[in-house]
Amino acid sequence: MSEIPLHQQISFSQVQQVVHLFYRKLQAHPSLSAFFRHIPDFTEHEYRISCFWWMSMGGRLEQPPRLDMISKHMPLGIRDEDLHTWLALFEQTLNEQLPADIAHQWLEKARKIGGRLKQIVIDKKPAGLQIQEP
């Protein structure tokens, strides 16, 4: 794995492209699309998600949007199998769009964030607890 921060290996526009293609897949997915039907402005949503990923990679933005991923996901009724399917589809998109080493680094970040989301949103464990590695 590279010791160069991920945001120095990928551009913000590449992040936006991956997010856009991934959300097209999500909107067409038979079970996951239901989680996104309530979003009125998908362009804005994709921008906010791109900002989230960019900042999680160490990138900086002049005027970052306020993001609260946990509270946005809490009321959706996400199940383990939904998260598993989401991660598999995300992995597929990363591998289609990026060099293998960058895709792997981003996927590892997604898995960690997914683990945190599972812990808090699905398993209903307090946010202060550390993620238990399987």
Secondary structure as UniProt FT lines:
FT   HELIX           6..8
FT   HELIX           12..28
FT   TURN            30..31
FT   HELIX           32..36
FT   TURN            37..38
FT   HELIX           42..56
FT   TURN            57..58
FT   HELIX           69..73
FT   HELIX           74..76
FT   HELIX           80..97
FT   HELIX           100..117
FT   HELIX           118..122
FT   TURN            127..128
//
